[in-house]
Every structure is written in C-alpha cells, then in structure tokens.
Amino acid sequence: MGLVVGGTLFRGQHGRAGELGLLPLGADPHQAASQARAGLFEDQVDSPAVRSLYGDGTLPVSEIFARASAGDEQAAAVIETLAKSASVGIASVQALLDPDLIVLGGGIGSRPEFVDAVARHVSVLLPFATPIEATGIGPEAGMLGALMLGLSDLAPIENIAPQEAVQ
C-alpha cells in the first residue's frame, strides 16, 4: 500500500509504511504456521489465495473473474470471499489513517466488480462512508508504484511526470 500524505509518498521511519500485507489479520498470528512469507493479510487476498479457493488452484485469476461474470456461482463466491477478506484490511486502514480516498489497484483491485464488493463489505464494518475507487492505472499499479519509488530516491517525486517514469 502506498500512503500519500500532503501530496508526498509517506515511507515511515524505516521505509516500511503501508506494508498492509503484514497485518496480523486472520488466523492466530502467534502460531508458527500462521507466520507466512508475505503476512497473514496478504495470504488472504493475493492471487495464490484466490486461485486456491477455486478448483485445483491453477486457474489464472483473470479467468476466475471471467467465469464469475459469465454466471459461475463458485467463481462469484470466490470473489465475494476475497472482497470480504480485503474489506477487513481496508476498514483497518480507514479507521487508523482516515484517508480521503482509498484507491485499489493491480490485477484484482482494479476490477470494478471487486471494488464494488469491497465497498459493500467495508460499509458493514464502519459506521461512516469510505470512498473506494479503482485506480486508472490498472493491473500495472504495483509495478509503476515500485518504479516511482525507485525514481523518487533519485529526484523529488513531484518533479517526475508519470509518463516520464515509464519511458
């Protein structure tokens, strides 16, 4: 997760601000089996988690979304489960940081049906409105964010236009 505060990327004291995937949400975080490589929250909402919920776990996430759109009830249930899990992290961010807007990106987060489902679940968890939108960048949001982060070490981020960053 990237945190933009006052128009500037906030990285925290040790450069780890926004490591949402490490939130100890889900299973008992003190059990060794729960201390996974990416973090408990990440393990619930990443592509391998989505694939593991559908069939034998090998189908691409894009195909699961396509099947859900075509009426596959199991695929729709997988997306609903994913959105419900993601809503816990999103609600936590909203409660702790109170941002004006939460923007979801990547191959899963930029899908409108996923954003709508997450927003629906967040609205049940919080007693106030939480604006949630999909990024306009699409599935490449994480890669472009990492690129911008690297470039920001070379020059102030406000001096780098997004088009220049990807050239």
Residue frames as a rotation matrix with the C-alpha (Angstrom) as fourth column:
MET 1
0.591 0.807 0.000 0.00
0.807 -0.591 0.000 0.00
0.000 0.000 -1.000 0.00
GLY 2
-0.541 -0.706 0.457 1.24
0.678 -0.688 -0.260 3.46
0.498 0.168 0.851 -0.75
LEU 3
0.299 0.580 -0.758 0.42
0.886 -0.464 -0.006 6.32
-0.355 -0.670 -0.652 1.58
VAL 4
-0.369 -0.347 0.862 0.28
0.653 -0.757 -0.024 9.76
0.661 0.554 0.506 0.02
VAL 5
0.318 0.369 -0.873 0.24
0.897 -0.414 0.152 12.48
-0.306 -0.832 -0.463 2.68
GLY 6
0.439 -0.085 -0.895 0.16
-0.009 -0.996 0.090 16.11
-0.899 -0.031 -0.438 1.58
GLY 7
0.884 -0.014 -0.467 0.98
-0.463 -0.148 -0.874 15.08
-0.057 0.989 -0.137 -1.99
THR 8
-0.110 -0.985 -0.130 4.11
-0.942 0.145 -0.303 13.18
0.317 0.089 -0.944 -0.91
LEU 9
0.396 0.146 -0.907 4.67
-0.056 0.989 0.134 9.47
0.916 -0.002 0.400 -0.60
PHE 10
0.388 -0.215 0.897 4.99
-0.917 -0.192 0.350 8.68
0.097 -0.958 -0.271 3.10
ARG 11
0.167 -0.446 -0.880 7.53
-0.310 0.823 -0.476 5.93
0.936 0.352 -0.001 3.72
GLY 12
0.961 0.243 -0.129 7.78
0.048 0.315 0.948 5.92
0.271 -0.918 0.291 7.51
GLN 13
0.649 -0.725 0.230 10.83
-0.629 -0.342 0.698 5.87
-0.428 -0.598 -0.678 9.75
HIS 14
-0.230 -0.763 0.604 12.27
-0.261 0.646 0.717 2.68
-0.937 0.007 -0.348 8.22
GLY 15
-0.682 -0.024 -0.731 10.70
-0.725 -0.105 0.680 2.79
-0.093 0.994 0.054 4.74
ARG 16
-0.951 0.298 -0.078 8.03
0.289 0.951 0.107 0.25
0.106 0.079 -0.991 5.64
ALA 17
-0.557 0.805 -0.206 4.92
-0.365 -0.460 -0.809 2.43
-0.746 -0.375 0.550 5.95
GLY 18
0.091 0.730 -0.678 2.00
-0.980 -0.057 -0.193 0.88
-0.179 0.681 0.710 4.14
GLU 19
-0.823 -0.389 -0.414 3.04
-0.463 0.882 0.091 -2.78
0.330 0.266 -0.906 4.44
LEU 20
-0.021 0.962 0.273 -0.63
-0.999 -0.027 0.020 -3.72
0.027 -0.272 0.962 4.66
GLY 21
0.327 0.136 -0.935 0.07
-0.430 0.903 -0.019 -7.34
0.841 0.408 0.354 3.76
LEU 22
-0.626 -0.680 -0.382 1.86
0.061 0.446 -0.893 -7.82
0.777 -0.582 -0.238 7.07
LEU 23
-0.219 0.614 0.759 -1.20
-0.918 -0.394 0.053 -7.02
0.331 -0.684 0.649 9.18
PRO 24
-0.983 -0.179 0.031 -1.82
-0.177 0.903 -0.391 -9.94
0.042 -0.390 -0.920 11.53
LEU 25
-0.151 0.989 0.002 -5.40
-0.937 -0.142 -0.319 -10.41
-0.315 -0.050 0.948 10.38
GLY 26
0.173 0.309 -0.935 -6.92
-0.669 0.734 0.118 -13.81
0.723 0.605 0.333 10.04
ALA 27
0.493 -0.040 -0.869 -5.53
0.365 0.916 0.165 -16.86
0.790 -0.399 0.467 11.79
ASP 28
0.925 -0.234 -0.301 -3.79
0.254 -0.210 0.944 -16.73
-0.284 -0.949 -0.135 15.16
PRO 29
0.777 -0.627 0.050 -0.72
-0.337 -0.482 -0.809 -14.61
0.531 0.612 -0.586 14.32
HIS 30
0.218 -0.720 0.659 1.30
-0.961 -0.040 0.273 -16.19
-0.170 -0.693 -0.700 17.13
GLN 31
0.664 0.004 0.748 1.13
0.000 1.000 -0.006 -19.71
-0.748 0.004 0.664 15.74
ALA 32
-0.373 -0.925 -0.077 4.19
-0.151 -0.021 0.988 -20.62
-0.915 0.380 -0.132 13.69
ALA 33
-0.419 0.268 0.867 2.01
0.812 0.538 0.226 -21.96
-0.406 0.799 -0.443 10.87
SER 34
0.661 0.750 -0.023 0.38
0.686 -0.617 -0.385 -18.53
-0.303 0.239 -0.922 10.58
GLN 35
0.385 -0.598 -0.703 3.65
-0.190 -0.797 0.573 -16.63
-0.903 -0.087 -0.421 10.16
ALA 36
0.645 0.003 0.764 3.78
0.666 0.487 -0.565 -16.90
-0.374 0.873 0.312 6.39
ARG 37
-0.294 -0.874 0.387 6.24
0.944 -0.201 0.262 -15.35
-0.151 0.442 0.884 3.96
ALA 38
-0.523 0.125 0.843 4.07
0.459 -0.792 0.402 -12.39
0.719 0.597 0.357 2.98
GLY 39
-0.922 0.267 0.282 1.98
-0.387 -0.570 -0.725 -11.84
-0.033 -0.777 0.629 6.10
LEU 40
-0.680 0.686 0.258 -1.39
0.418 0.652 -0.633 -13.04
-0.603 -0.323 -0.730 7.27
PHE 41
0.196 0.794 -0.575 -3.44
-0.176 -0.549 -0.817 -10.42
-0.965 0.262 0.032 5.45
GLU 42
-0.253 -0.385 -0.887 -1.50
-0.923 -0.178 0.340 -10.80
-0.289 0.905 -0.311 2.20
ASP 43
-0.977 -0.171 0.128 -2.02
-0.143 0.969 0.204 -14.54
-0.158 0.181 -0.971 2.33
GLN 44
-0.321 0.936 0.143 -5.78
0.445 0.282 -0.850 -13.96
-0.836 -0.209 -0.507 2.36
VAL 45
0.568 0.660 -0.491 -6.02
0.014 -0.604 -0.797 -11.54
-0.823 0.446 -0.353 -0.55
ASP 46
-0.321 -0.740 -0.592 -3.26
-0.663 -0.271 0.698 -12.26
-0.677 0.616 -0.403 -3.05
SER 47
0.032 0.327 -0.945 -3.56
-0.970 0.238 0.050 -14.13
0.241 0.915 0.325 -6.35
PRO 48
-0.772 -0.309 -0.555 -2.47
-0.227 0.950 -0.213 -17.52
0.593 -0.038 -0.804 -4.92
ALA 49
-0.831 0.533 0.160 -5.21
-0.095 0.147 -0.985 -17.20
-0.548 -0.833 -0.072 -2.28
VAL 50
-0.001 0.857 -0.515 -7.82
-0.867 -0.258 -0.427 -16.55
-0.499 0.446 0.743 -4.98
ARG 51
-0.175 -0.131 -0.976 -6.60
-0.802 0.594 0.064 -19.45
0.571 0.794 -0.209 -7.09
SER 52
-0.958 -0.260 -0.121 -6.57
-0.141 0.795 -0.590 -21.82
0.249 -0.548 -0.799 -4.10
LEU 53
-0.547 0.822 0.158 -10.25
-0.367 -0.066 -0.928 -21.11
-0.752 -0.565 0.338 -3.46
TYR 54
0.437 0.718 -0.542 -11.27
-0.794 0.026 -0.607 -22.17
-0.421 0.696 0.581 -6.97
GLY 55
0.843 -0.013 -0.537 -10.83
-0.363 0.723 -0.588 -25.63
0.396 0.691 0.605 -8.44
ASP 56
0.707 -0.632 -0.318 -7.36
0.681 0.729 0.066 -27.12
0.190 -0.263 0.946 -8.25
GLY 57
0.613 -0.423 -0.667 -5.68
0.287 -0.668 0.687 -23.74
-0.736 -0.612 -0.288 -7.70
THR 58
-0.390 -0.841 0.376 -4.09
0.658 0.031 0.752 -23.42
-0.644 0.541 0.541 -11.13
LEU 59
0.290 0.587 0.756 -6.63
0.943 -0.308 -0.123 -21.28
0.160 0.749 -0.643 -12.98
PRO 60
-0.753 -0.562 0.343 -5.47
0.522 -0.827 -0.211 -17.68
0.402 0.020 0.916 -13.60
VAL 61
-0.595 0.506 -0.625 -7.27
0.446 -0.439 -0.780 -15.08
-0.669 -0.742 0.036 -11.51
SER 62
-0.714 0.327 -0.619 -8.44
-0.616 -0.714 0.333 -13.29
-0.333 0.619 0.711 -14.66
GLU 63
-0.705 0.455 -0.544 -10.21
-0.142 0.661 0.737 -16.49
0.695 0.597 -0.401 -15.71
ILE 64
-0.640 0.492 -0.591 -11.91
0.767 0.368 -0.525 -16.79
-0.041 -0.789 -0.613 -12.32
PHE 65
-0.577 0.423 -0.699 -13.24
-0.095 -0.884 -0.457 -13.24
-0.811 -0.197 0.550 -12.74
ALA 66
-0.733 0.298 -0.611 -14.35
-0.664 -0.116 0.739 -14.05
0.150 0.947 0.283 -16.29
ARG 67
-0.711 0.471 -0.522 -16.19
0.364 0.882 0.299 -17.13
0.601 0.023 -0.799 -15.08
ALA 68
-0.610 0.502 -0.613 -17.88
0.585 -0.236 -0.776 -15.15
-0.534 -0.832 -0.149 -12.31
SER 69
-0.619 0.343 -0.706 -19.05
-0.521 -0.852 0.043 -12.60
-0.587 0.395 0.706 -14.91
ALA 70
-0.677 0.325 -0.661 -20.40
-0.526 0.414 0.743 -15.47
0.515 0.850 -0.109 -17.00
GLY 71
0.302 0.931 0.206 -22.50
-0.790 0.124 0.600 -16.74
0.533 -0.344 0.773 -14.10
ASP 72
-0.087 -0.406 -0.910 -20.24
0.231 0.880 -0.414 -19.35
0.969 -0.246 0.017 -12.48
GLU 73
0.788 0.540 0.294 -21.51
-0.149 -0.296 0.943 -19.40
0.597 -0.788 -0.153 -8.89
GLN 74
0.657 -0.621 -0.427 -18.34
0.745 0.451 0.491 -20.90
-0.112 -0.641 0.759 -7.43
ALA 75
-0.334 -0.797 0.503 -16.20
0.835 -0.498 -0.234 -18.20
0.437 0.342 0.832 -9.08
ALA 76
0.117 0.464 0.878 -18.58
-0.051 -0.880 0.472 -15.49
0.992 -0.100 -0.080 -7.84
ALA 77
0.951 0.230 -0.204 -18.36
0.161 0.192 0.968 -16.94
0.262 -0.954 0.145 -4.31
VAL 78
0.179 -0.966 -0.186 -14.55
0.983 0.182 0.001 -16.85
0.033 -0.183 0.983 -4.50
ILE 79
-0.426 -0.309 0.851 -14.61
0.436 -0.894 -0.106 -13.15
0.793 0.326 0.515 -5.44
GLU 80
0.538 0.697 0.473 -17.10
-0.175 -0.457 0.872 -12.44
0.825 -0.552 -0.124 -2.68
THR 81
0.813 -0.317 -0.489 -14.86
0.583 0.463 0.668 -14.23
0.015 -0.827 0.561 -0.14
LEU 82
-0.224 -0.944 0.242 -11.85
0.938 -0.276 -0.207 -12.29
0.263 0.181 0.948 -1.37
ALA 83
-0.186 0.227 0.956 -13.71
0.099 -0.964 0.248 -8.97
0.977 0.141 0.157 -1.14
LYS 84
0.853 0.522 -0.008 -14.88
0.021 -0.019 1.000 -9.79
0.521 -0.853 -0.027 2.37
SER 85
0.462 -0.776 -0.430 -11.31
0.878 0.334 0.343 -10.57
-0.122 -0.536 0.836 3.45
ALA 86
-0.424 -0.647 0.633 -9.96
0.749 -0.644 -0.157 -7.43
0.509 0.407 0.758 1.76
SER 87
0.328 0.650 0.686 -12.61
0.119 -0.749 0.652 -5.29
0.937 -0.132 -0.323 3.44
VAL 88
0.826 -0.078 -0.558 -11.11
0.563 0.125 0.817 -6.05
0.006 -0.989 0.147 6.87
GLY 89
-0.213 -0.974 -0.082 -7.75
0.946 -0.227 0.233 -4.58
-0.245 -0.028 0.969 5.83
ILE 90
-0.427 0.128 0.895 -9.38
0.495 -0.795 0.350 -1.64
0.757 0.593 0.276 4.09
ALA 91
0.678 0.725 0.123 -11.56
0.240 -0.377 0.895 -0.90
0.695 -0.577 -0.429 7.13
SER 92
0.503 -0.588 -0.633 -8.45
0.820 0.095 0.564 -1.07
-0.271 -0.803 0.531 9.34
VAL 93
-0.564 -0.712 0.417 -6.64
0.815 -0.562 0.143 1.46
0.133 0.421 0.897 7.14
GLN 94
-0.075 0.623 0.778 -9.67
0.282 -0.736 0.616 3.75
0.957 0.266 -0.121 7.14
ALA 95
0.834 0.443 -0.330 -10.06
0.401 -0.075 0.913 3.53
0.380 -0.893 -0.240 10.93
LEU 96
0.312 -0.809 -0.498 -6.36
0.855 0.010 0.519 4.17
-0.415 -0.588 0.694 11.59
LEU 97
-0.657 -0.750 0.082 -5.47
0.677 -0.538 0.502 6.74
-0.332 0.386 0.861 8.94
ASP 98
0.225 0.882 -0.413 -8.79
0.470 -0.470 -0.747 8.30
-0.853 -0.026 -0.521 7.85
PRO 99
-0.826 -0.554 0.105 -7.75
0.346 -0.350 0.871 8.94
-0.446 0.755 0.481 4.22
ASP 100
-0.357 0.673 -0.648 -9.93
-0.691 -0.657 -0.302 10.98
-0.629 0.339 0.699 1.86
LEU 101
0.593 0.469 -0.654 -9.92
-0.802 0.412 -0.432 8.14
0.067 0.781 0.621 -0.62
ILE 102
-0.050 -0.571 0.820 -8.82
-0.286 0.794 0.536 4.52
-0.957 -0.208 -0.203 -0.85
VAL 103
0.377 0.065 -0.924 -7.65
-0.925 -0.028 -0.380 3.52
-0.051 0.997 0.049 -4.31
LEU 104
0.399 -0.194 0.896 -7.36
-0.099 0.963 0.252 -0.15
-0.912 -0.189 0.365 -5.19
GLY 105
0.291 -0.370 -0.882 -5.06
-0.948 -0.232 -0.216 -1.30
-0.124 0.900 -0.419 -7.97
GLY 106
-0.672 -0.632 0.386 -3.40
-0.526 0.775 0.351 -4.28
-0.521 0.033 -0.853 -9.54
GLY 107
-0.882 0.248 -0.400 -4.92
-0.213 0.548 0.809 -7.15
0.420 0.799 -0.431 -11.42
ILE 108
-0.443 0.749 -0.494 -7.54
0.859 0.511 0.005 -7.79
0.256 -0.422 -0.870 -8.76
GLY 109
-0.349 0.263 -0.899 -8.04
0.650 -0.624 -0.435 -4.37
-0.675 -0.736 0.047 -7.20
SER 110
-0.838 0.009 -0.546 -8.60
-0.313 -0.828 0.465 -2.53
-0.448 0.560 0.697 -10.46
ARG 111
-0.794 0.608 0.012 -11.62
0.420 0.534 0.734 -4.70
0.440 0.587 -0.679 -11.34
PRO 112
-0.584 0.593 0.554 -14.84
-0.576 -0.784 0.233 -2.70
0.573 -0.183 0.799 -10.84
GLU 113
0.408 0.800 -0.440 -16.84
-0.218 0.553 0.804 -5.69
0.887 -0.232 0.400 -9.58
PHE 114
-0.057 -0.520 -0.852 -14.21
0.811 0.473 -0.343 -6.32
0.582 -0.711 0.395 -6.91
VAL 115
-0.916 -0.276 0.291 -14.12
0.108 -0.869 -0.482 -2.66
0.386 -0.410 0.826 -5.85
ASP 116
-0.171 0.942 0.290 -17.92
-0.624 -0.331 0.708 -2.65
0.763 -0.060 0.644 -5.56
ALA 117
0.494 0.335 -0.802 -17.89
0.266 0.821 0.506 -5.82
0.828 -0.463 0.316 -3.44
VAL 118
-0.474 -0.731 -0.491 -15.14
0.760 -0.058 -0.647 -4.47
0.444 -0.680 0.583 -1.16
ALA 119
-0.821 0.195 0.537 -17.01
-0.280 -0.956 -0.081 -1.18
0.498 -0.217 0.839 -0.71
ARG 120
0.230 0.964 -0.131 -20.18
-0.402 0.216 0.890 -3.08
0.886 -0.152 0.438 0.18
HIS 121
0.374 -0.149 -0.915 -18.35
0.660 0.736 0.150 -5.13
0.652 -0.660 0.374 2.83
VAL 122
-0.749 -0.662 -0.023 -16.50
0.517 -0.563 -0.645 -2.10
0.414 -0.496 0.764 4.23
SER 123
-0.445 0.646 0.621 -19.81
-0.460 -0.759 0.461 -0.28
0.769 -0.080 0.635 4.64
VAL 124
0.601 0.626 -0.497 -20.92
0.073 0.576 0.814 -3.04
0.796 -0.525 0.301 7.01
LEU 125
0.121 -0.679 -0.724 -17.73
0.895 0.390 -0.216 -2.78
0.430 -0.622 0.655 9.09
LEU 126
-0.844 -0.508 -0.173 -17.59
0.536 -0.777 -0.331 1.00
0.033 -0.372 0.928 9.54
PRO 127
0.013 0.921 -0.391 -20.22
0.855 -0.212 -0.473 3.48
-0.518 -0.328 -0.790 10.73
PHE 128
0.262 0.021 -0.965 -19.18
-0.256 -0.963 -0.090 6.12
-0.930 0.270 -0.247 8.18
ALA 129
0.987 0.159 -0.035 -18.73
-0.062 0.168 -0.984 6.38
-0.151 0.973 0.176 4.44
THR 130
0.068 -0.987 0.145 -15.45
0.006 0.146 0.989 5.18
-0.998 -0.067 0.016 2.96
PRO 131
0.705 0.180 -0.686 -14.74
-0.635 -0.270 -0.724 6.32
-0.316 0.946 -0.075 -0.60
ILE 132
-0.111 -0.688 0.717 -13.14
0.007 0.721 0.693 3.44
-0.994 0.082 -0.075 -2.52
GLU 133
0.719 0.275 -0.638 -12.21
-0.600 -0.217 -0.770 3.53
-0.350 0.937 0.009 -6.21
ALA 134
0.623 -0.556 0.550 -10.20
0.669 0.743 -0.007 1.52
-0.405 0.372 0.835 -8.69
THR 135
-0.157 -0.777 -0.610 -7.02
0.038 -0.622 0.782 3.08
-0.987 0.100 0.127 -9.97
GLY 136
0.791 0.360 -0.494 -6.92
-0.428 -0.252 -0.868 4.32
-0.437 0.898 -0.045 -13.52
ILE 137
-0.155 -0.955 -0.252 -3.51
-0.953 0.078 0.291 2.67
-0.259 0.286 -0.923 -13.92
GLY 138
0.621 0.509 -0.596 -4.95
-0.659 0.751 -0.046 -0.85
0.424 0.421 0.801 -13.92
PRO 139
0.962 -0.143 -0.232 -3.06
0.217 0.917 0.334 -4.08
0.165 -0.372 0.914 -13.33
GLU 140
0.181 -0.975 0.131 0.34
0.608 0.007 -0.794 -2.38
0.773 0.223 0.594 -13.57
ALA 141
0.769 0.212 0.603 -0.24
-0.211 -0.806 0.553 -0.21
0.603 -0.552 -0.575 -10.47
GLY 142
0.899 -0.438 0.020 2.18
0.140 0.330 0.934 -2.14
-0.416 -0.836 0.358 -8.25
MET 143
0.219 -0.848 0.483 4.95
0.970 0.245 -0.010 -2.16
-0.110 0.471 0.875 -10.83
LEU 144
0.192 -0.103 0.976 4.53
0.447 -0.876 -0.181 1.54
0.874 0.471 -0.122 -11.57
GLY 145
0.940 0.161 0.301 4.45
-0.194 -0.474 0.859 2.31
0.280 -0.866 -0.415 -7.85
ALA 146
0.648 -0.762 0.008 7.71
0.540 0.466 0.700 0.45
-0.537 -0.450 0.714 -7.34
LEU 147
0.041 -0.608 0.793 9.24
0.942 -0.240 -0.233 2.30
0.332 0.757 0.563 -10.27
MET 148
0.505 0.217 0.836 8.11
0.066 -0.975 0.213 5.66
0.861 -0.052 -0.506 -8.91
LEU 149
0.986 -0.165 -0.016 9.51
0.018 0.009 1.000 4.73
-0.165 -0.986 0.012 -5.51
GLY 150
0.299 -0.927 0.227 12.89
0.877 0.360 0.317 3.94
-0.376 0.105 0.921 -7.04
LEU 151
-0.022 -0.260 0.965 12.87
0.738 -0.655 -0.160 7.13
0.674 0.709 0.207 -9.07
SER 152
0.835 0.393 0.385 11.87
0.053 -0.753 0.656 9.17
0.548 -0.527 -0.650 -6.03
ASP 153
0.665 -0.689 -0.288 15.18
0.539 0.177 0.823 8.21
-0.516 -0.703 0.489 -4.45
LEU 154
-0.258 -0.783 0.567 16.86
0.963 -0.159 0.218 9.93
-0.081 0.602 0.794 -7.40
ALA 155
-0.849 0.078 0.522 14.65
0.088 -0.954 0.286 13.04
0.520 0.289 0.804 -7.66
PRO 156
-0.753 0.653 0.082 11.75
-0.321 -0.254 -0.913 14.54
-0.575 -0.713 0.401 -5.73
ILE 157
-0.551 0.578 0.601 8.56
0.662 0.742 -0.106 12.72
-0.507 0.340 -0.792 -6.76
GLU 158
0.424 0.779 -0.463 6.75
0.303 -0.603 -0.738 15.93
-0.854 0.173 -0.491 -7.73
ASN 159
-0.019 -0.520 -0.854 9.38
-0.705 -0.599 0.380 16.52
-0.709 0.609 -0.355 -10.44
ILE 160
-0.941 -0.300 0.159 8.68
-0.129 0.749 0.649 13.22
-0.314 0.590 -0.743 -12.21
ALA 161
-0.119 0.914 -0.389 5.69
-0.982 -0.166 -0.089 13.07
-0.146 0.371 0.917 -14.53
PRO 162
0.286 0.282 0.916 4.06
-0.335 0.925 -0.180 9.59
-0.898 -0.256 0.359 -14.71
GLN 163
0.994 0.085 -0.075 4.71
-0.098 0.301 -0.949 9.40
-0.058 0.950 0.307 -18.48
GLU 164
0.318 -0.947 -0.050 8.42
-0.797 -0.239 -0.555 10.06
0.514 0.216 -0.830 -17.94
ALA 165
0.001 -0.310 0.951 8.58
-0.880 0.452 0.148 7.38
-0.475 -0.837 -0.272 -15.27
VAL 166
0.525 0.296 0.798 7.61
-0.044 0.946 -0.322 4.58
-0.850 0.134 0.509 -17.63
GLN 167
0.911 -0.213 -0.352 9.84
-0.385 -0.137 -0.913 5.59
0.146 0.967 -0.207 -20.55
